[in-house]
Amino acid sequence: MSANPQWDISKALGVARLFHLVCGVRDACVTPFLTLYLRQLGLAAPWVGILMGTKHLIAALWGPFCAFLVKSYQKRRVLMVGSLLGSVGASLLMVLVPPLDKDLLSGPCNASHGATPTAPPPGAAPTWTFASNSPPGAPGPPANRSPGTVEASGFGKGPAESVHQAFGHPRDYAMDPVERARTTSGAGHPVTSPVKDSPREGAFKVDRTALPLHAGGPALGSSANWSGAESNTGALGLSSEGWRQTFLLSLGSVVFWELLVAPLEQVADDSLYEYLDFVDATDRYRSLWVWRLLGMSAGVCGIGALVGQLECSPVTSGPRGALHFYGYSLVSVLALLVSVAFPVPACRRREPSYRAVKALSLVAGDPRLLVLALTVFLTGAATSTVQNFLFWHMQDRGSSELVMGVSVALGLVAEIALHPLKATLLRKLTRVGTVGLGLGCLAGQLLYYAFLWSWWSVLPAQALSAFSSGALWWAVKASAEHLGTPGTQRPLGAMFRGHFSGGGSSLGSFVGGFVVMYFGLAVLYQACCVVLLLWLALFLSIQQALPQEQKINYSKLLVMEASDTSDSEQGTERDWLVRAMREEHSD
């Protein structure tokens, strides 16, 4: 036991490892699955992109600013406790957002609102109206009306505005089990009498489910569903009060939640770094990121398995994605208990202020850092499309949430496995070459995602995350430490991770949602791949034109220092001898 418990380094590191592990599990409960839950609420891809873009923008701007304020007023522990405690309630606000399909409020396994999903008897094959999932411009199925045809209300009523699909070949793989059961149960009641109600109150109520279920698919951009000025209004839900209510409540919950959560990670990292810096133990700080990745790997698989087991539990009164928020709240309570013992320095160090401003001016004045900042910005924009819509792509191919969690865990484990080769990789390929390798692997992943053929086909590509995420950021951090002036290395690295990457993620989310709506998810991934490859070629070509780093020959420097020292010693000895001889002569 240390004489001064304030500087008990072993205890501090143990608490920090546990805190990073628990926070990793906590973030993995919701963050990867948030867009999937928004899809279950019925929000279309553009609205989901706006929500996620707002979330990334708040994290990029509010997080560093709030961390600076609490550092100035010495309120770090108060913020950590308040952030964890407030996030428990803020995350549960998302559970209270009403979905567009009110039938979800009765529970996913309650069959009182629909008949048992059974297939029609042999020989009776009526046709039903479903949302088209064909890419834009592709010819749809024939739109011939028949006595057994039911029209989906809320869509256009022209001959080119109704799309029919045979009941024997439904696109069930585009729905999760809850949505498939609900849609099939609704399909078991054909209309036998003329529809006397309003179009929105038809006996076959598809208007609330057809669009949200395929909100991320190319059907939103299909000209067969909407025409003229009504296409944008119907796709974005501007004409429906339910759409506006769900979107505004989701936006308010996400904003309030992110304002509480955004500063936590940076405040904890700054506190631990300063705590270890007091005793010159910052070299042990570099290995703590592994614990967060381990926690995320365990959490994302655990919550996926839990949701799969409890998807028919009567405990939930809404979409089954609400279980993610319940798990997040429980783990947040555990993180709150650990944060009480988290090492926070009690002494206030006198450090130069406005280091972030100095780091920003350094980026603006150094062409190499400016090019690196643009690279990080584009990388963040491309990565956001994967984080927002890859699970939609997997769900459309019948994937369960457990498989989605395993795919994320594979990428994290691959990054951890590659870490022992970090020094060798940076030495052999140099920092520029490692950045180029990361960009190439990310472009390859995006191109692969555009051509997924089944739910399991995403798993092999996750191994490339070791380079597209791990090696790329190692090179960026090494460049920031090498090119930054003393005292600006950490603020410069935090700026790359927070401001530039977060800003790119925000812009990518805003634009990506509308691209998915009008062109489809495959086109979005292909476009991101092309942009990254073009930037990679430009990035490598302009390296020769940038100011080259001056290499220092340390052997020559040591020889020069040795010769200067010997000359000065001989000169000093000669001066002493001359002075002594003069004194003796004068005597």
C-alpha positions in Angstrom: 0.0 0.0 0.0 1.4 3.4 -0.9 2.1 5.9 1.8 0.1 8.5 -0.1 -3.1 6.8 -1.5 -3.6 9.7 -3.9 -0.7 8.4 -6.0 -1.5 4.7 -5.8 -0.7 4.0 -9.5 -1.6 0.3 -9.4 -5.0 1.0 -7.9 -5.6 3.9 -10.3 -4.8 1.8 -13.3 -7.0 -1.1 -12.1 -10.0 1.3 -11.6 -9.3 2.8 -15.0 -9.3 -0.6 -16.7 -12.5 -1.5 -15.1 -14.1 1.8 -16.0 -13.1 1.5 -19.7 -14.4 -2.1 -19.7 -17.8 -1.2 -18.3 -18.1 1.9 -20.5 -17.3 -0.3 -23.5 -20.1 -2.6 -22.6 -22.4 0.3 -22.0 -21.7 1.9 -25.4 -22.1 -1.4 -27.2 -25.6 -1.9 -25.8 -27.1 1.0 -27.9 -24.7 2.8 -30.2 -24.3 0.1 -32.9 -28.1 -0.7 -32.9 -29.5 2.9 -32.6 -30.3 3.3 -36.3 -31.9 -0.2 -36.2 -34.2 1.0 -33.4 -35.1 4.2 -35.3 -36.0 2.0 -38.2 -38.3 0.0 -36.0 -40.0 3.2 -34.9 -40.8 3.8 -38.6 -38.4 6.6 -39.5 -37.2 6.7 -43.1 -33.5 6.9 -44.0 -33.3 10.7 -44.4 -34.7 11.3 -40.9 -32.4 8.7 -39.5 -29.5 10.4 -41.2 -30.5 13.8 -39.7 -30.7 12.3 -36.3 -27.3 10.6 -36.4 -25.7 13.7 -38.1 -27.0 15.9 -35.2 -25.6 13.4 -32.7 -22.2 13.4 -34.3 -22.2 17.2 -34.5 -23.0 17.6 -30.8 -20.2 15.2 -29.9 -17.7 17.0 -32.1 -18.5 20.5 -30.7 -20.0 20.2 -27.3 -17.8 17.4 -25.9 -14.4 19.3 -26.1 -16.0 22.6 -25.0 -17.6 21.1 -22.0 -14.4 19.2 -21.1 -12.5 22.6 -21.1 -15.1 24.2 -18.8 -15.1 21.5 -16.2 -11.3 21.5 -16.3 -11.2 25.2 -15.6 -13.6 24.9 -12.7 -12.3 21.6 -11.3 -15.6 19.9 -11.6 -14.5 16.7 -13.5 -15.8 14.2 -11.0 -19.1 16.1 -10.8 -19.5 15.9 -14.5 -18.6 12.2 -14.7 -21.2 11.3 -12.0 -23.8 13.7 -13.5 -23.2 12.4 -17.0 -23.6 8.7 -16.0 -26.6 9.4 -13.8 -28.3 11.6 -16.4 -27.7 9.2 -19.2 -29.8 6.6 -17.4 -32.9 8.7 -17.6 -32.0 10.2 -21.0 -31.7 6.9 -22.7 -35.0 5.7 -21.3 -36.7 8.7 -23.0 -36.1 6.9 -26.4 -38.3 4.1 -25.1 -41.2 6.5 -24.6 -41.1 7.7 -28.2 -44.3 6.2 -29.8 -43.7 4.2 -33.0 -45.6 4.9 -36.1 -47.3 1.5 -36.0 -49.4 1.7 -32.8 -49.8 -2.1 -32.9 -46.3 -2.3 -31.5 -47.5 -0.8 -28.2 -49.3 -4.0 -27.5 -46.2 -6.2 -27.5 -44.6 -8.1 -30.2 -46.1 -11.5 -29.3 -49.7 -10.4 -28.6 -51.8 -12.0 -31.3 -55.0 -10.1 -30.3 -54.6 -7.6 -33.1 -54.2 -10.0 -35.9 -54.9 -13.5 -36.9 -52.4 -16.3 -36.9 -50.0 -15.9 -39.8 -51.0 -18.8 -41.9 -50.6 -19.3 -45.7 -53.7 -19.3 -47.9 -55.1 -22.7 -48.9 -53.7 -24.4 -52.0 -55.3 -23.1 -55.2 -56.2 -19.7 -53.6 -53.4 -17.4 -54.4 -54.7 -13.8 -54.1 -52.4 -10.9 -54.8 -51.6 -8.2 -52.2 -50.1 -4.8 -52.4 -46.6 -4.4 -51.0 -43.9 -1.7 -51.2 -41.7 -2.3 -54.2 -38.1 -3.1 -53.3 -36.7 -2.9 -56.9 -34.0 -0.4 -57.6 -35.0 2.9 -59.2 -35.7 2.7 -62.9 -36.2 -1.1 -62.8 -39.5 -2.3 -64.3 -41.9 -3.3 -61.6 -44.5 -6.2 -61.5 -47.6 -5.7 -63.7 -50.1 -3.4 -62.0 -53.2 -5.1 -63.2 -56.1 -4.8 -60.9 -58.1 -7.9 -60.0 -61.0 -8.6 -57.6 -58.6 -10.0 -55.0 -56.2 -7.1 -55.2 -56.0 -4.7 -52.2 -54.5 -1.3 -52.7 -52.1 0.1 -50.1 -53.6 3.4 -48.9 -51.3 6.4 -48.6 -49.7 5.8 -52.0 -50.7 7.2 -55.4 -53.6 5.8 -57.2 -52.6 6.0 -60.8 -51.9 3.0 -62.9 -48.1 3.5 -62.5 -48.4 4.1 -58.8 -49.5 0.7 -57.5 -47.2 -2.1 -57.3 -48.4 -5.7 -56.7 -46.7 -8.7 -55.6 -47.9 -12.3 -55.4 -48.6 -13.6 -51.9 -46.6 -16.7 -52.6 -43.4 -14.7 -53.0 -43.4 -12.0 -50.3 -40.2 -10.1 -49.4 -40.2 -11.4 -45.9 -36.5 -11.4 -45.6 -36.6 -7.6 -45.6 -38.3 -7.6 -42.2 -37.3 -8.6 -38.7 -39.4 -11.3 -37.0 -41.7 -8.8 -35.3 -42.4 -6.9 -38.5 -42.8 -10.2 -40.5 -45.3 -11.5 -38.0 -47.3 -8.3 -38.0 -47.3 -8.0 -41.8 -48.3 -11.6 -42.3 -51.0 -11.4 -39.7 -52.4 -8.4 -41.5 -52.2 -10.3 -44.8 -54.5 -13.1 -43.5 -57.6 -11.0 -43.9 -58.5 -10.4 -47.5 -61.2 -7.9 -48.3 -64.5 -9.5 -49.4 -66.6 -6.5 -49.5 -66.2 -3.1 -51.2 -64.1 -0.7 -49.1 -66.4 1.9 -47.6 -64.0 3.7 -45.3 -61.5 6.3 -46.2 -58.3 5.2 -47.9 -56.4 5.5 -44.7 -58.8 3.4 -42.8 -58.9 0.5 -45.3 -59.3 -3.0 -44.1 -55.7 -3.8 -45.2 -53.8 -1.1 -43.3 -50.5 -1.1 -45.1 -50.0 2.7 -45.0 -48.3 2.6 -41.6 -46.0 -0.3 -42.3 -45.1 -0.5 -45.9 -42.9 2.6 -46.0 -41.1 2.2 -42.6 -40.2 -1.5 -43.1 -38.4 -0.6 -46.3 -37.3 2.8 -45.4 -33.8 2.2 -46.2 -34.4 0.3 -49.4 -34.4 1.5 -53.0 -38.2 1.5 -52.9 -38.1 5.0 -51.4 -36.6 6.3 -54.6 -38.8 4.3 -56.9 -40.9 6.3 -59.3 -43.6 3.5 -59.2 -44.7 4.5 -55.7 -45.1 8.2 -55.9 -45.3 10.7 -58.7 -44.6 14.4 -59.1 -44.6 16.6 -56.0 -46.3 13.9 -53.9 -43.2 11.6 -54.0 -41.0 13.7 -51.6 -43.9 14.4 -49.3 -44.9 10.8 -49.0 -41.3 9.5 -48.6 -40.4 11.9 -45.9 -43.7 11.7 -44.1 -44.3 15.4 -44.2 -48.1 14.9 -44.7 -48.5 12.7 -41.6 -48.8 14.1 -38.1 -47.5 10.8 -36.7 -44.2 11.1 -38.7 -43.6 14.6 -37.4 -44.4 13.6 -33.8 -42.1 10.6 -33.8 -39.3 12.5 -35.5 -39.4 15.5 -33.2 -39.6 13.3 -30.0 -36.7 11.2 -31.3 -34.7 14.3 -32.1 -35.2 15.9 -28.7 -34.3 12.6 -26.9 -31.1 12.1 -29.0 -30.0 15.8 -28.5 -30.6 15.7 -24.7 -28.9 12.3 -24.4 -25.9 13.3 -26.4 -25.4 16.6 -24.4 -25.0 14.5 -21.3 -22.9 11.7 -22.8 -20.5 13.6 -25.2 -18.0 15.0 -22.6 -17.6 11.8 -20.5 -14.9 10.1 -22.5 -12.7 13.1 -23.0 -13.0 14.2 -19.4 -12.1 10.7 -18.2 -9.1 10.5 -20.5 -7.8 13.9 -19.5 -8.2 13.2 -15.8 -6.3 9.9 -16.0 -3.5 11.3 -18.2 -2.9 14.2 -15.8 -3.1 11.8 -12.8 -0.4 9.6 -14.3 1.6 12.6 -15.6 2.2 13.8 -12.0 4.3 10.7 -11.3 5.7 10.2 -14.9 3.7 7.1 -15.6 2.0 8.2 -18.8 3.6 5.2 -20.7 1.1 3.0 -19.0 -1.8 5.1 -20.3 -1.3 3.9 -23.8 -2.6 0.4 -23.2 -6.0 1.2 -21.7 -7.8 1.5 -25.0 -7.7 -2.3 -25.3 -10.0 -2.6 -22.4 -12.7 -0.4 -24.0 -12.6 -2.5 -27.2 -12.8 -5.7 -25.1 -15.8 -4.3 -23.3 -17.5 -3.3 -26.6 -16.8 -6.8 -28.1 -18.4 -8.5 -25.1 -21.3 -6.0 -24.9 -22.3 -6.1 -28.5 -22.5 -9.9 -28.6 -24.2 -10.1 -25.2 -26.9 -7.6 -26.0 -27.5 -9.2 -29.4 -28.0 -12.6 -27.8 -30.2 -11.2 -25.1 -32.5 -9.4 -27.5 -32.8 -12.6 -29.6 -33.8 -14.6 -26.5 -36.3 -12.0 -25.2 -37.8 -10.8 -28.4 -41.2 -12.3 -27.5 -41.1 -11.4 -23.8 -44.2 -9.6 -22.6 -42.0 -7.3 -20.5 -41.5 -4.9 -23.5 -44.4 -2.6 -24.4 -42.9 -1.4 -27.7 -40.4 -2.4 -30.3 -38.0 -5.1 -29.2 -35.1 -2.6 -29.6 -36.2 -1.1 -26.3 -34.2 -3.9 -24.6 -31.0 -2.2 -25.8 -31.9 0.9 -23.7 -32.8 -1.1 -20.7 -29.4 -2.8 -20.8 -27.7 0.5 -21.4 -29.3 1.9 -18.2 -28.3 -1.0 -16.1 -24.7 -0.9 -17.2 -24.7 2.9 -16.7 -25.5 2.3 -13.0 -22.5 0.0 -12.7 -20.3 2.5 -14.4 -21.6 5.1 -12.0 -20.4 3.0 -9.1 -16.9 2.6 -10.6 -16.6 6.3 -11.4 -16.7 7.2 -7.7 -13.2 5.7 -7.4 -11.9 6.9 -10.8 -8.6 8.7 -10.4 -9.0 12.5 -10.8 -6.1 14.7 -9.9 -6.7 17.0 -6.9 -3.9 19.4 -7.8 -4.3 21.9 -10.5 -1.5 22.2 -12.9 -0.4 25.4 -14.5 -0.6 24.7 -18.2 -0.8 27.0 -21.2 -4.4 27.8 -22.1 -6.0 27.7 -25.5 -4.1 24.7 -26.6 -6.9 23.7 -29.0 -6.5 27.1 -30.7 -2.8 26.5 -31.1 -3.4 23.1 -32.5 -5.9 24.4 -35.0 -3.4 27.1 -36.1 -0.8 24.5 -36.4 -3.0 22.5 -38.8 -3.8 25.5 -40.9 -0.1 26.4 -41.2 1.3 22.9 -42.0 0.3 21.4 -45.4 1.0 17.9 -44.2 -1.4 18.2 -41.2 -4.0 19.9 -43.4 -3.9 17.0 -45.9 -4.2 14.6 -43.0 -7.2 16.5 -41.6 -9.0 16.2 -44.9 -8.2 12.5 -45.0 -9.7 12.1 -41.5 -12.7 14.1 -42.5 -13.5 11.9 -45.5 -12.8 8.8 -43.5 -15.3 9.9 -40.9 -17.9 10.6 -43.6 -17.5 7.1 -45.2 -17.4 5.3 -41.9 -20.7 6.9 -40.8 -22.5 5.3 -43.7 -21.4 1.9 -42.4 -22.4 2.7 -38.9 -25.8 4.0 -39.9 -27.0 1.6 -42.5 -25.0 -1.6 -42.6 -27.3 -3.3 -40.1 -30.3 -2.2 -42.3 -28.5 -4.0 -45.2 -28.0 -7.1 -43.1 -31.6 -7.1 -41.8 -32.9 -7.0 -45.3 -31.1 -10.3 -45.9 -32.5 -12.0 -42.8 -29.7 -11.3 -40.3 -30.4 -11.5 -36.6 -29.1 -9.0 -34.1 -26.7 -11.6 -32.7 -25.0 -11.9 -36.1 -24.8 -8.1 -36.3 -23.1 -8.0 -32.9 -20.7 -10.7 -33.9 -19.8 -8.8 -37.1 -18.9 -5.7 -35.0 -16.9 -7.8 -32.5 -14.9 -9.4 -35.3 -13.7 -6.0 -36.4 -12.7 -5.0 -32.8 -10.9 -8.3 -32.1 -9.0 -8.0 -35.4 -7.9 -4.5 -34.4 -6.6 -5.8 -31.0 -4.9 -8.7 -32.7 -3.0 -6.4 -35.1 -1.8 -4.1 -32.4 1.4 -6.1 -31.5 2.6 -5.4 -35.1 1.9 -1.6 -34.8 5.6 -0.6 -34.5 6.7 -2.9 -37.4 3.9 -1.7 -39.6 4.6 2.0 -39.1 8.4 1.4 -39.6 8.0 -0.7 -42.8 5.3 1.3 -44.5 5.9 4.7 -42.9 3.1 6.8 -41.6 2.0 7.9 -45.1 1.9 4.3 -46.4 -0.1 3.1 -43.4 -2.7 5.8 -44.0 -2.8 4.8 -47.6 -3.3 1.1 -46.6 -6.1 2.1 -44.2 -7.9 4.1 -46.9 -7.6 1.3 -49.4 -9.0 -1.3 -47.0 -11.9 1.0 -46.1 -12.7 1.5 -49.8 -12.6 -2.3 -50.3 -14.9 -2.9 -47.4 -17.5 -0.4 -48.8 -17.3 -2.0 -52.2 -17.8 -5.4 -50.6 -20.8 -4.2 -48.6 -22.5 -3.0 -51.8 -22.7 -6.5 -53.1 -23.7 -8.5 -50.1 -25.6 -11.6 -51.1 -26.6 -13.1 -47.7 -26.6 -12.2 -44.0 -23.4 -14.1 -43.3 -21.4 -12.7 -46.2 -20.6 -9.5 -44.2 -18.4 -11.5 -41.7 -15.3 -12.0 -43.8 -14.9 -8.3 -44.6 -14.8 -7.4 -41.0 -11.2 -8.6 -40.8 -10.2 -5.5 -42.8 -11.3 -3.3 -39.9 -7.9 -4.0 -38.4 -6.4 -1.8 -41.1 -9.2 0.5 -42.0 -9.8 1.5 -38.4 -6.9 0.4 -36.3 -3.8 1.0 -38.5 -5.3 4.1 -40.0 -5.7 5.8 -36.6 -2.4 4.6 -35.4 -0.7 6.4 -38.3 -2.8 9.5 -37.7 -1.9 9.6 -34.0 1.8 9.0 -34.8 1.7 11.9 -37.4 0.1 14.2 -34.8 2.8 13.4 -32.2 5.6 13.8 -34.8 4.4 17.0 -36.5 3.0 18.7 -33.5 4.9 21.1 -31.4 5.7 20.3 -27.7 2.5 20.6 -25.7 0.1 20.3 -28.6 0.4 16.6 -29.4 -2.5 15.5 -27.3 -4.8 18.4 -28.3 -3.9 17.8 -31.9 -4.8 14.1 -31.7 -8.0 14.9 -29.9 -8.9 17.4 -32.6 -8.4 14.8 -35.3 -10.5 12.2 -33.4 -13.2 14.6 -32.3 -13.6 17.7 -34.6 -12.4 16.4 -38.0 -13.7 12.8 -37.8 -16.9 13.9 -36.0 -17.5 16.6 -38.5 -17.1 14.2 -41.4 -19.4 11.7 -39.7 -22.0 14.4 -39.3 -21.9 15.4 -42.9 -21.8 11.8 -44.1 -24.9 11.0 -42.0 -26.8 14.1 -43.4 -26.0 13.3 -47.0 -26.1 9.5 -46.7 -29.8 9.3 -45.7 -31.0 11.1 -48.8 -28.7 9.1 -51.0 -30.2 5.9 -49.6 -33.7 7.2 -50.2 -33.2 8.3 -53.8 -30.6 5.8 -55.1 -30.3 2.9 -52.6 -27.8 1.7 -50.1 -25.6 -0.1 -52.7 -25.2 3.1 -54.7 -24.2 4.9 -51.5 -21.4 2.4 -50.7 -20.2 2.4 -54.3 -20.0 6.2 -54.3 -18.1 6.3 -51.0 -15.7 3.7 -52.4 -15.0 5.8 -55.5 -14.5 9.0 -53.5 -12.0 7.2 -51.2 -10.1 5.7 -54.0 -9.8 9.1 -55.8 -8.7 10.8 -52.6 -6.2 7.9 -52.0 -4.6 8.6 -55.4 -4.5 12.3 -54.8 -3.1 11.8 -51.3 -0.2 9.7 -52.5 0.5 11.9 -55.5 0.8 15.1 -53.5 3.2 13.7 -50.9 6.1 14.6 -53.1 5.0 18.2 -53.4 4.6 18.7 -49.7 7.6 20.0 -47.6 9.8 17.0 -46.7 10.8 16.3 -43.2 14.5 17.1 -42.4 16.2 13.9 -41.2 18.7 14.2 -38.4 21.8 12.1 -38.4 22.3 11.4 -34.8 25.7 9.9 -35.2 27.1 13.1 -36.8 25.4 15.1 -34.1 27.0 13.1 -31.4 30.4 13.5 -33.1 30.0 17.3 -33.3 28.9 17.5 -29.7 31.9 15.4 -28.6 34.3 17.6 -30.6 32.8 20.8 -29.3 33.1 19.6 -25.7 36.8 18.5 -26.2 37.7 21.8 -27.8 36.1 23.8 -25.0 37.8 21.7 -22.3 41.2 22.2 -24.1 40.5 25.9 -24.4 39.6 26.2 -20.7 42.8 24.3 -19.7 44.9 26.5 -21.9 43.4 29.7 -20.5 44.1 28.5 -17.0 47.7 27.6 -17.8 48.4 31.0 -19.5 46.8 32.8 -16.5 48.9 30.9 -14.0 52.1 31.6 -16.0 51.3 35.3 -16.1 50.7 35.4 -12.4 54.0 33.6 -11.7 55.9 35.9 -14.0 54.4 39.0 -12.4 55.4 37.8 -8.9 
